[in-house]
Amino acid sequence: MTVDQAVAGHAPPDISAGPVQSSLAKGEAREREEVRRGVTVADGGGGPELARVVPVSGRRRSVPRWLRRTVGPLALLVLWQVLSASGVLEADILASPGTIAATAGDLVSDGALPSAMLVSLQRVAVGLLLGGMTGVVLALASGLSRLGEDLIDATVQMLRSIPWVGVIPLFIIWLGIGEAPKIALISLGVAFHLYLNVYAGIRGVDAQLVEAGTSLGLSRWGLIRHVVLPGALPNAMTGLRYSLATAWLALVFGEQINADDGLGFLMNQAREFFRTDVIVVCLVVYAILGLIADFLVRTLERLLLQWRPTFTGQ
Amino acid sequence: MATDVHGSVTDTDTEPERRPYPGPVDSGAAVEVGGLVRSFGDRAVIDDLHLTIRPGEFVALLGRSGCGKSTLLRVLAGLDREIDGGVLVPRRKAVAFQAPRLMPWKRVWRNVLLGLPGRPERDAAIRALEEVGLGHRADAWPKTLSGGEAQRASLARALVREPDLLLLDEPFGALDALTRIKAQRLVAELWQERGCAVLLVTHDVEEALLLADRALVMEGGRIAYETAVDLPRPRDVSDPRFGALRARLLDRLGVEGKEGPEARETEPGTHADTSVAA
């Protein structure tokens, strides 16, 4: 007799036990049968049929999650290395991981990579500062005053529809091919993201809190300082994260403009000599720097936004 | 009483001669309202309202939802100034709203001191928090407070201003039944210690009768009914006079009142409603 038949054998309609039954192990099913029989005897058949809630007991410990998650990338790396070593993947197309690691070591030891990184980081820093200040100042002006909103917001919203990468040719005509167009491009991307988020943050501040602040006797400046700006901070941090990502993207685009130093220059030079290993090293460096920037913003958020009810970090 | 304790809350573009009411006289009352009108579009939510509150008096303002009682409180708090008529309120006044409205980005003690003139000391906040039994949570973030604690912090924030008029806008409405009873007792104690005038806006008749010297019913944009609550404190809901007053007020509010405490469970519009947050 199967377990299901055993259930069907019981006369009263059985809604509770049906689907659960089949998923139970044989031994547990037998145990349940005994329990049920015991209950049936005690109740004289009057009460509802009881089903035991089986605890999820010690499922066998599998490989730790992080280890499982590392397997995929590692396998890809090994496959890549094997393909390169066997000659299927030629060095002109893509260098082997081993070569790339060796090249990275060389580039670091002869100082080419650190100096290029420094130049690129400076571009991002200056662009971020200029664009950040522009974006925040504009957002404050249009977020805090009706007049500012009428003058600035419509303009910014209109310009926003232009893809910022598309203005590179104009920037080259206006600013030449030196540092200026690169920094301008980064600033532009950063300014838009910060503007949009800070503006939305200011306008999204809870009106009830502003009213409470008013009833507590805060002046206009006091309201801005104690209520509006702290309330806009979460959005501003989101804006900062986006604008950092944008800054990095703008850097990659910008450094394709006739750069004579920086990571972009290193890549362009490598392209001319088919040095795929150098190109990959530069890509990895871009990625690592991006990760570090994201980590910094997250740390900043953790420090500044610990009051948030939704905050789930430490 | 000196005139300088009174700030006038008036229309921003005041034209005194156009006022239908000559303007209240400073008669030593804590609140003087005369001929107050507040319209939203064509609808006058407050229509020629007159109200006087004596210094130290505890007044409860009852009314059905939408009758304008919260609007009146906002006018007295100076938060709504698109009004006609004359309103005199103490310069030092404080509001506690239904939601605690603490700034989530400020620790509790900084919330308490927010907006105080000068450079108030942390000790002042601690003293106010201790008065409401929250001294130990001074450094907490508002998100970590329970509903009752947050409401008490909000009360401390109001009291630290040493107001001559305390405006309470259904401050217990969002609290659970047990917490509400404690909070009501706390307000009664604090009022007796401080001696400030209190206007409590509520739709809970029992709460009004437990706390107030005088209960007002607002209807049609004005004070339609008022009664002194002449019962000894602390008050007892099982007192027959309490039951009679409650029945009368419920009747005025359009709810059929029944005498006696046993009717309490079944009365709509009293306690059953107050557990729902607006």
Interface residues (C-beta under 8 A of the other chain):
Chain A: Q208 L209 E211 A212 G213 T214 S215 L216 G217 L218 G222 H226 V227 P230 G231 L233 Q306 W307 R308 P309
Chain B: A77 G78 L79 A94 V95 F97 A99 R101 M103 P104 W105 K106 L114 G115 L116 P117 W141 P142 K143 R157 R161
